[in-house]
Amino acid sequence: MSFKYITKFSALILVTGFSFICSISAAQSKPTRYCGEEGIWVQVLGSGDLDLQNDRGAESYLVWKDDRAILLVNASAGTSILFDKSNANFSDLQAIVLTQTAVEQTSDLAALLVASRRSYREEPLTILGPTGDEEILSTSEFVTKLLGSDGPYPSLASLLTVRSPNGYTLRTKDIQAKGIRRWAGFGTEEFILSAIPVNHGGKPALAWRIDIDNYAIVFALGFNNQKDIVTEFSKDADVIVFTHALPVGTVGSPREKFLIPQQMGRIANRADVRFIILGGRGWRTLGRESRSLTEIETEYEGTIIFPDDLECWGL
């Protein structure tokens, strides 16, 4: 083999390799699409809990409309990076809603807000969540303490002022988390939000419903269905999202905070929803879903989904 041939062959390899690398780079730079370009979609950001061996983000969700993520439900651990992976645009969000103000629902809120500095958002962003009690901070108290000048992240304090260099300001509102009264005080041109208090071991908690384009999505996460008000709240919704924290046969104190599978099926059946999503796949339930599925199917004939991170379903 001559030196001249080797040189030409090497040049061919270099050109071919360069073309291959360019093709890979182009493919990698193309955003991954999880949800469709049109219509209403529910995306699971984190499908797990806070267990270190879960290998999943903790429970959080996006609602999409026509390729825009318009609502975020909870800002749990992993939400910031999963939000980025979803290719959602922070400037499209019209609200963030919290089911509770505990660490399980809010631990990534500061990280998400820091990451939003280059989102070029101009409109105020509303954060809605439960009132507090003697032990638990209300949503407005939590946000103020988290971001205030005397809080752990004073560099974000400007988000609470009208002259925020981030380009937008935060607005918070506390929703009554006691009693049974339904709240429906927030809406845009595209959707209406409503909420009801639910019982999570006596801690302030809410279930949320978004009515949008003749569809309805209910996020009924950690609760024990005391007073059975979630069924009526979910009536004729298209989907209910539950936290699947407890396996079949659970007894004792955990049931003061979460549903067992049969209860989920009963609520979904009586509310006449098309399908249910069982998020919060934690250490008690992950890998044991077959028994839960069988139990739910004794009460409910619709579609039952056990999601993974970033999966998306259209309505």
Contacts in CASP RR format, 6 or more apart in sequence:
PFRMAT RR
TARGET T0000
AUTHOR 0000-0000-0000
METHOD contacts of the structure
MODEL  1
MSFKYITKFSALILVTGFSFICSISAAQSKPTRYCGEEGIWVQVLGSGDL
DLQNDRGAESYLVWKDDRAILLVNASAGTSILFDKSNANFSDLQAIVLTQ
TAVEQTSDLAALLVASRRSYREEPLTILGPTGDEEILSTSEFVTKLLGSD
GPYPSLASLLTVRSPNGYTLRTKDIQAKGIRRWAGFGTEEFILSAIPVNH
GGKPALAWRIDIDNYAIVFALGFNNQKDIVTEFSKDADVIVFTHALPVGT
VGSPREKFLIPQQMGRIANRADVRFIILGGRGWRTLGRESRSLTEIETEY
EGTIIFPDDLECWGL
31 87 0 8 1.000
32 85 0 8 1.000
32 87 0 8 1.000
33 87 0 8 1.000
34 43 0 8 1.000
34 86 0 8 1.000
34 87 0 8 1.000
34 310 0 8 1.000
34 311 0 8 1.000
34 312 0 8 1.000
35 41 0 8 1.000
35 43 0 8 1.000
35 64 0 8 1.000
35 67 0 8 1.000
35 312 0 8 1.000
35 314 0 8 1.000
36 64 0 8 1.000
36 67 0 8 1.000
36 312 0 8 1.000
36 314 0 8 1.000
37 66 0 8 1.000
37 67 0 8 1.000
38 66 0 8 1.000
38 67 0 8 1.000
39 64 0 8 1.000
39 65 0 8 1.000
39 66 0 8 1.000
39 213 0 8 1.000
39 314 0 8 1.000
39 315 0 8 1.000
40 63 0 8 1.000
40 64 0 8 1.000
40 65 0 8 1.000
40 212 0 8 1.000
40 213 0 8 1.000
40 215 0 8 1.000
40 217 0 8 1.000
40 314 0 8 1.000
40 315 0 8 1.000
41 63 0 8 1.000
41 64 0 8 1.000
41 65 0 8 1.000
41 312 0 8 1.000
41 313 0 8 1.000
41 314 0 8 1.000
41 315 0 8 1.000
42 61 0 8 1.000
42 62 0 8 1.000
42 63 0 8 1.000
42 64 0 8 1.000
42 217 0 8 1.000
42 239 0 8 1.000
42 241 0 8 1.000
42 277 0 8 1.000
42 312 0 8 1.000
42 313 0 8 1.000
42 314 0 8 1.000
42 315 0 8 1.000
43 61 0 8 1.000
43 62 0 8 1.000
43 63 0 8 1.000
43 64 0 8 1.000
43 69 0 8 1.000
43 86 0 8 1.000
43 310 0 8 1.000
43 311 0 8 1.000
43 312 0 8 1.000
43 313 0 8 1.000
44 61 0 8 1.000
44 277 0 8 1.000
44 279 0 8 1.000
44 307 0 8 1.000
44 308 0 8 1.000
44 309 0 8 1.000
44 310 0 8 1.000
44 311 0 8 1.000
44 312 0 8 1.000
45 57 0 8 1.000
45 60 0 8 1.000
45 61 0 8 1.000
45 62 0 8 1.000
45 78 0 8 1.000
45 79 0 8 1.000
45 82 0 8 1.000
45 83 0 8 1.000
45 86 0 8 1.000
45 309 0 8 1.000
45 310 0 8 1.000
46 56 0 8 1.000
46 57 0 8 1.000
46 58 0 8 1.000
46 59 0 8 1.000
46 60 0 8 1.000
46 61 0 8 1.000
46 76 0 8 1.000
46 78 0 8 1.000
46 79 0 8 1.000
46 82 0 8 1.000
46 280 0 8 1.000
46 309 0 8 1.000
46 310 0 8 1.000
47 56 0 8 1.000
47 57 0 8 1.000
47 59 0 8 1.000
47 279 0 8 1.000
47 280 0 8 1.000
47 281 0 8 1.000
47 307 0 8 1.000
47 308 0 8 1.000
47 309 0 8 1.000
47 311 0 8 1.000
48 54 0 8 1.000
48 56 0 8 1.000
48 57 0 8 1.000
48 58 0 8 1.000
48 59 0 8 1.000
48 279 0 8 1.000
48 280 0 8 1.000
48 281 0 8 1.000
48 282 0 8 1.000
48 286 0 8 1.000
48 309 0 8 1.000
49 56 0 8 1.000
49 58 0 8 1.000
49 59 0 8 1.000
49 104 0 8 1.000
49 245 0 8 1.000
49 280 0 8 1.000
49 281 0 8 1.000
49 282 0 8 1.000
49 283 0 8 1.000
50 58 0 8 1.000
50 76 0 8 1.000
50 77 0 8 1.000
50 103 0 8 1.000
50 104 0 8 1.000
50 107 0 8 1.000
51 282 0 8 1.000
51 283 0 8 1.000
53 283 0 8 1.000
54 281 0 8 1.000
54 282 0 8 1.000
54 283 0 8 1.000
54 286 0 8 1.000
56 281 0 8 1.000
56 308 0 8 1.000
56 309 0 8 1.000
57 76 0 8 1.000
57 77 0 8 1.000
57 78 0 8 1.000
57 79 0 8 1.000
57 82 0 8 1.000
57 309 0 8 1.000
58 76 0 8 1.000
58 77 0 8 1.000
58 78 0 8 1.000
58 79 0 8 1.000
58 104 0 8 1.000
58 107 0 8 1.000
58 280 0 8 1.000
59 74 0 8 1.000
59 76 0 8 1.000
59 104 0 8 1.000
59 105 0 8 1.000
59 221 0 8 1.000
59 243 0 8 1.000
59 279 0 8 1.000
59 280 0 8 1.000
60 72 0 8 1.000
60 73 0 8 1.000
60 74 0 8 1.000
60 75 0 8 1.000
60 76 0 8 1.000
60 78 0 8 1.000
60 79 0 8 1.000
60 82 0 8 1.000
60 108 0 8 1.000
61 72 0 8 1.000
61 73 0 8 1.000
61 74 0 8 1.000
61 219 0 8 1.000
61 241 0 8 1.000
62 69 0 8 1.000
62 71 0 8 1.000
62 72 0 8 1.000
62 73 0 8 1.000
62 83 0 8 1.000
62 86 0 8 1.000
62 88 0 8 1.000
63 69 0 8 1.000
63 70 0 8 1.000
63 71 0 8 1.000
63 73 0 8 1.000
63 191 0 8 1.000
63 210 0 8 1.000
63 212 0 8 1.000
63 217 0 8 1.000
64 70 0 8 1.000
64 88 0 8 1.000
64 312 0 8 1.000
65 190 0 8 1.000
65 191 0 8 1.000
65 212 0 8 1.000
65 213 0 8 1.000
68 89 0 8 1.000
68 92 0 8 1.000
69 83 0 8 1.000
69 86 0 8 1.000
69 88 0 8 1.000
69 89 0 8 1.000
69 92 0 8 1.000
69 93 0 8 1.000
70 92 0 8 1.000
70 93 0 8 1.000
70 94 0 8 1.000
70 95 0 8 1.000
70 190 0 8 1.000
70 191 0 8 1.000
71 93 0 8 1.000
71 94 0 8 1.000
71 95 0 8 1.000
71 96 0 8 1.000
71 97 0 8 1.000
71 191 0 8 1.000
71 193 0 8 1.000
71 210 0 8 1.000
72 79 0 8 1.000
72 83 0 8 1.000
72 93 0 8 1.000
72 95 0 8 1.000
72 96 0 8 1.000
72 97 0 8 1.000
73 96 0 8 1.000
73 97 0 8 1.000
73 99 0 8 1.000
73 208 0 8 1.000
73 219 0 8 1.000
73 241 0 8 1.000
74 97 0 8 1.000
74 98 0 8 1.000
74 99 0 8 1.000
74 105 0 8 1.000
74 106 0 8 1.000
74 221 0 8 1.000
75 96 0 8 1.000
75 98 0 8 1.000
75 105 0 8 1.000
75 106 0 8 1.000
75 107 0 8 1.000
75 108 0 8 1.000
75 109 0 8 1.000
75 112 0 8 1.000
76 104 0 8 1.000
76 105 0 8 1.000
76 106 0 8 1.000
76 107 0 8 1.000
76 108 0 8 1.000
77 107 0 8 1.000
77 108 0 8 1.000
78 108 0 8 1.000
79 108 0 8 1.000
79 109 0 8 1.000
79 111 0 8 1.000
79 112 0 8 1.000
80 108 0 8 1.000
80 111 0 8 1.000
80 112 0 8 1.000
80 115 0 8 1.000
82 309 0 8 1.000
82 310 0 8 1.000
83 90 0 8 1.000
83 112 0 8 1.000
83 115 0 8 1.000
84 115 0 8 1.000
85 310 0 8 1.000
86 310 0 8 1.000
89 119 0 8 1.000
90 112 0 8 1.000
90 115 0 8 1.000
90 116 0 8 1.000
90 119 0 8 1.000
90 121 0 8 1.000
91 119 0 8 1.000
91 120 0 8 1.000
91 121 0 8 1.000
91 122 0 8 1.000
91 123 0 8 1.000
93 125 0 8 1.000
94 126 0 8 1.000
94 188 0 8 1.000
94 190 0 8 1.000
94 191 0 8 1.000
95 125 0 8 1.000
95 126 0 8 1.000
95 127 0 8 1.000
95 128 0 8 1.000
95 186 0 8 1.000
95 193 0 8 1.000
96 109 0 8 1.000
96 125 0 8 1.000
96 126 0 8 1.000
96 127 0 8 1.000
96 128 0 8 1.000
97 127 0 8 1.000
97 128 0 8 1.000
97 129 0 8 1.000
97 193 0 8 1.000
97 195 0 8 1.000
97 206 0 8 1.000
97 208 0 8 1.000
97 219 0 8 1.000
98 105 0 8 1.000
98 106 0 8 1.000
98 127 0 8 1.000
98 128 0 8 1.000
98 129 0 8 1.000
98 130 0 8 1.000
98 139 0 8 1.000
98 206 0 8 1.000
99 105 0 8 1.000
99 129 0 8 1.000
99 130 0 8 1.000
99 205 0 8 1.000
99 206 0 8 1.000
99 207 0 8 1.000
99 208 0 8 1.000
99 219 0 8 1.000
99 221 0 8 1.000
99 222 0 8 1.000
100 106 0 8 1.000
100 130 0 8 1.000
100 136 0 8 1.000
100 200 0 8 1.000
100 203 0 8 1.000
100 204 0 8 1.000
100 205 0 8 1.000
100 206 0 8 1.000
100 222 0 8 1.000
101 129 0 8 1.000
101 130 0 8 1.000
101 132 0 8 1.000
101 136 0 8 1.000
101 137 0 8 1.000
101 138 0 8 1.000
101 139 0 8 1.000
101 142 0 8 1.000
101 204 0 8 1.000
102 136 0 8 1.000
102 203 0 8 1.000
106 142 0 8 1.000
109 143 0 8 1.000
109 146 0 8 1.000
110 146 0 8 1.000
110 147 0 8 1.000
110 152 0 8 1.000
110 153 0 8 1.000
110 156 0 8 1.000
113 147 0 8 1.000
113 156 0 8 1.000
113 159 0 8 1.000
113 170 0 8 1.000
114 153 0 8 1.000
114 156 0 8 1.000
116 166 0 8 1.000
117 166 0 8 1.000
120 167 0 8 1.000
121 166 0 8 1.000
121 167 0 8 1.000
121 168 0 8 1.000
122 167 0 8 1.000
122 168 0 8 1.000
123 168 0 8 1.000
124 168 0 8 1.000
124 169 0 8 1.000
124 170 0 8 1.000
124 171 0 8 1.000
125 168 0 8 1.000
125 169 0 8 1.000
125 170 0 8 1.000
125 171 0 8 1.000
126 170 0 8 1.000
126 171 0 8 1.000
126 172 0 8 1.000
126 173 0 8 1.000
126 186 0 8 1.000
127 139 0 8 1.000
127 143 0 8 1.000
127 170 0 8 1.000
127 171 0 8 1.000
127 172 0 8 1.000
127 173 0 8 1.000
128 139 0 8 1.000
128 172 0 8 1.000
128 173 0 8 1.000
128 175 0 8 1.000
128 186 0 8 1.000
128 193 0 8 1.000
128 195 0 8 1.000
129 138 0 8 1.000
129 139 0 8 1.000
129 172 0 8 1.000
129 173 0 8 1.000
129 174 0 8 1.000
129 175 0 8 1.000
129 177 0 8 1.000
129 195 0 8 1.000
129 206 0 8 1.000
130 138 0 8 1.000
130 139 0 8 1.000
130 174 0 8 1.000
130 175 0 8 1.000
130 176 0 8 1.000
130 177 0 8 1.000
130 197 0 8 1.000
130 204 0 8 1.000
130 205 0 8 1.000
130 206 0 8 1.000
131 138 0 8 1.000
131 139 0 8 1.000
131 174 0 8 1.000
131 175 0 8 1.000
131 176 0 8 1.000
131 177 0 8 1.000
131 178 0 8 1.000
131 204 0 8 1.000
132 138 0 8 1.000
132 139 0 8 1.000
132 141 0 8 1.000
132 174 0 8 1.000
132 177 0 8 1.000
132 204 0 8 1.000
133 203 0 8 1.000
133 204 0 8 1.000
136 203 0 8 1.000
136 204 0 8 1.000
137 145 0 8 1.000
138 174 0 8 1.000
138 204 0 8 1.000
139 172 0 8 1.000
139 173 0 8 1.000
139 174 0 8 1.000
139 175 0 8 1.000
140 172 0 8 1.000
140 173 0 8 1.000
140 174 0 8 1.000
143 160 0 8 1.000
143 170 0 8 1.000
143 172 0 8 1.000
144 160 0 8 1.000
144 172 0 8 1.000
145 151 0 8 1.000
146 152 0 8 1.000
146 153 0 8 1.000
146 156 0 8 1.000
147 153 0 8 1.000
147 154 0 8 1.000
147 156 0 8 1.000
147 157 0 8 1.000
147 159 0 8 1.000
147 160 0 8 1.000
147 170 0 8 1.000
148 154 0 8 1.000
148 156 0 8 1.000
148 157 0 8 1.000
148 160 0 8 1.000
149 157 0 8 1.000
158 164 0 8 1.000
158 165 0 8 1.000
158 166 0 8 1.000
159 166 0 8 1.000
159 168 0 8 1.000
159 169 0 8 1.000
159 170 0 8 1.000
160 169 0 8 1.000
160 170 0 8 1.000
161 169 0 8 1.000
162 169 0 8 1.000
173 186 0 8 1.000
175 183 0 8 1.000
175 195 0 8 1.000
175 206 0 8 1.000
176 183 0 8 1.000
176 197 0 8 1.000
177 197 0 8 1.000
177 204 0 8 1.000
177 205 0 8 1.000
177 206 0 8 1.000
178 197 0 8 1.000
178 204 0 8 1.000
179 197 0 8 1.000
180 196 0 8 1.000
180 197 0 8 1.000
180 227 0 8 1.000
180 229 0 8 1.000
181 196 0 8 1.000
181 197 0 8 1.000
182 194 0 8 1.000
182 195 0 8 1.000
182 196 0 8 1.000
182 233 0 8 1.000
183 194 0 8 1.000
183 195 0 8 1.000
183 196 0 8 1.000
184 192 0 8 1.000
184 193 0 8 1.000
184 194 0 8 1.000
184 195 0 8 1.000
185 193 0 8 1.000
185 194 0 8 1.000
186 192 0 8 1.000
186 193 0 8 1.000
187 193 0 8 1.000
190 212 0 8 1.000
190 213 0 8 1.000
191 210 0 8 1.000
191 211 0 8 1.000
191 212 0 8 1.000
191 213 0 8 1.000
192 210 0 8 1.000
192 211 0 8 1.000
192 212 0 8 1.000
193 208 0 8 1.000
193 209 0 8 1.000
193 210 0 8 1.000
194 208 0 8 1.000
194 209 0 8 1.000
194 211 0 8 1.000
194 233 0 8 1.000
195 206 0 8 1.000
195 207 0 8 1.000
195 208 0 8 1.000
195 209 0 8 1.000
196 206 0 8 1.000
196 207 0 8 1.000
196 229 0 8 1.000
196 230 0 8 1.000
196 233 0 8 1.000
197 204 0 8 1.000
197 205 0 8 1.000
197 206 0 8 1.000
198 205 0 8 1.000
198 206 0 8 1.000
198 207 0 8 1.000
198 220 0 8 1.000
198 222 0 8 1.000
198 223 0 8 1.000
198 224 0 8 1.000
198 225 0 8 1.000
198 226 0 8 1.000
198 229 0 8 1.000
198 230 0 8 1.000
199 205 0 8 1.000
199 223 0 8 1.000
199 224 0 8 1.000
199 225 0 8 1.000
199 226 0 8 1.000
199 227 0 8 1.000
199 256 0 8 1.000
200 222 0 8 1.000
200 223 0 8 1.000
200 224 0 8 1.000
200 257 0 8 1.000
201 224 0 8 1.000
201 256 0 8 1.000
201 257 0 8 1.000
202 256 0 8 1.000
205 221 0 8 1.000
205 222 0 8 1.000
205 223 0 8 1.000
207 218 0 8 1.000
207 219 0 8 1.000
207 220 0 8 1.000
207 221 0 8 1.000
207 223 0 8 1.000
207 230 0 8 1.000
207 233 0 8 1.000
208 218 0 8 1.000
208 219 0 8 1.000
209 216 0 8 1.000
209 217 0 8 1.000
209 218 0 8 1.000
209 219 0 8 1.000
209 233 0 8 1.000
209 234 0 8 1.000
209 237 0 8 1.000
210 216 0 8 1.000
210 217 0 8 1.000
215 238 0 8 1.000
215 315 0 8 1.000
216 236 0 8 1.000
216 237 0 8 1.000
216 238 0 8 1.000
217 237 0 8 1.000
217 238 0 8 1.000
217 239 0 8 1.000
217 241 0 8 1.000
217 315 0 8 1.000
218 230 0 8 1.000
218 233 0 8 1.000
218 234 0 8 1.000
218 237 0 8 1.000
218 239 0 8 1.000
218 240 0 8 1.000
218 241 0 8 1.000
218 271 0 8 1.000
218 273 0 8 1.000
219 241 0 8 1.000
220 230 0 8 1.000
220 233 0 8 1.000
220 234 0 8 1.000
220 240 0 8 1.000
220 241 0 8 1.000
220 242 0 8 1.000
220 267 0 8 1.000
221 241 0 8 1.000
221 242 0 8 1.000
221 243 0 8 1.000
222 243 0 8 1.000
222 245 0 8 1.000
222 257 0 8 1.000
222 258 0 8 1.000
222 259 0 8 1.000
223 230 0 8 1.000
223 257 0 8 1.000
223 258 0 8 1.000
223 259 0 8 1.000
224 255 0 8 1.000
224 256 0 8 1.000
224 257 0 8 1.000
224 258 0 8 1.000
224 259 0 8 1.000
225 259 0 8 1.000
225 263 0 8 1.000
225 267 0 8 1.000
230 267 0 8 1.000
230 271 0 8 1.000
231 267 0 8 1.000
231 270 0 8 1.000
231 271 0 8 1.000
232 271 0 8 1.000
234 240 0 8 1.000
234 267 0 8 1.000
234 268 0 8 1.000
234 271 0 8 1.000
234 273 0 8 1.000
235 271 0 8 1.000
235 272 0 8 1.000
236 271 0 8 1.000
236 272 0 8 1.000
236 273 0 8 1.000
237 271 0 8 1.000
237 273 0 8 1.000
238 273 0 8 1.000
238 274 0 8 1.000
238 275 0 8 1.000
238 315 0 8 1.000
239 273 0 8 1.000
239 274 0 8 1.000
239 275 0 8 1.000
239 276 0 8 1.000
239 277 0 8 1.000
239 313 0 8 1.000
239 315 0 8 1.000
240 264 0 8 1.000
240 267 0 8 1.000
240 268 0 8 1.000
240 271 0 8 1.000
240 273 0 8 1.000
240 276 0 8 1.000
240 277 0 8 1.000
241 276 0 8 1.000
241 277 0 8 1.000
241 279 0 8 1.000
242 259 0 8 1.000
242 264 0 8 1.000
242 276 0 8 1.000
242 277 0 8 1.000
242 278 0 8 1.000
242 279 0 8 1.000
243 258 0 8 1.000
243 259 0 8 1.000
243 278 0 8 1.000
243 279 0 8 1.000
243 280 0 8 1.000
244 261 0 8 1.000
244 264 0 8 1.000
244 278 0 8 1.000
244 279 0 8 1.000
244 280 0 8 1.000
244 281 0 8 1.000
244 282 0 8 1.000
244 285 0 8 1.000
244 289 0 8 1.000
244 292 0 8 1.000
244 306 0 8 1.000
245 254 0 8 1.000
245 257 0 8 1.000
245 258 0 8 1.000
245 280 0 8 1.000
245 282 0 8 1.000
245 284 0 8 1.000
245 285 0 8 1.000
246 254 0 8 1.000
246 255 0 8 1.000
246 258 0 8 1.000
246 259 0 8 1.000
246 260 0 8 1.000
246 261 0 8 1.000
246 284 0 8 1.000
246 285 0 8 1.000
247 260 0 8 1.000
247 261 0 8 1.000
247 284 0 8 1.000
247 285 0 8 1.000
247 288 0 8 1.000
247 291 0 8 1.000
247 292 0 8 1.000
248 260 0 8 1.000
248 261 0 8 1.000
248 262 0 8 1.000
248 288 0 8 1.000
248 291 0 8 1.000
248 292 0 8 1.000
248 294 0 8 1.000
248 295 0 8 1.000
249 260 0 8 1.000
250 260 0 8 1.000
250 284 0 8 1.000
254 284 0 8 1.000
259 267 0 8 1.000
260 295 0 8 1.000
261 291 0 8 1.000
261 292 0 8 1.000
261 293 0 8 1.000
261 295 0 8 1.000
261 296 0 8 1.000
262 295 0 8 1.000
262 296 0 8 1.000
262 298 0 8 1.000
262 299 0 8 1.000
264 276 0 8 1.000
264 278 0 8 1.000
264 296 0 8 1.000
264 300 0 8 1.000
265 276 0 8 1.000
265 296 0 8 1.000
265 299 0 8 1.000
265 300 0 8 1.000
266 299 0 8 1.000
266 300 0 8 1.000
268 276 0 8 1.000
268 296 0 8 1.000
268 299 0 8 1.000
268 300 0 8 1.000
268 302 0 8 1.000
269 299 0 8 1.000
269 300 0 8 1.000
269 301 0 8 1.000
273 302 0 8 1.000
274 302 0 8 1.000
274 303 0 8 1.000
275 302 0 8 1.000
275 303 0 8 1.000
275 304 0 8 1.000
275 305 0 8 1.000
275 313 0 8 1.000
276 296 0 8 1.000
276 300 0 8 1.000
276 302 0 8 1.000
276 303 0 8 1.000
276 304 0 8 1.000
276 305 0 8 1.000
277 305 0 8 1.000
277 307 0 8 1.000
277 313 0 8 1.000
278 289 0 8 1.000
278 292 0 8 1.000
278 304 0 8 1.000
278 305 0 8 1.000
278 306 0 8 1.000
278 307 0 8 1.000
279 306 0 8 1.000
279 307 0 8 1.000
281 289 0 8 1.000
281 306 0 8 1.000
281 307 0 8 1.000
285 292 0 8 1.000
289 306 0 8 1.000
293 304 0 8 1.000
293 306 0 8 1.000
296 304 0 8 1.000
297 304 0 8 1.000
305 313 0 8 1.000
END
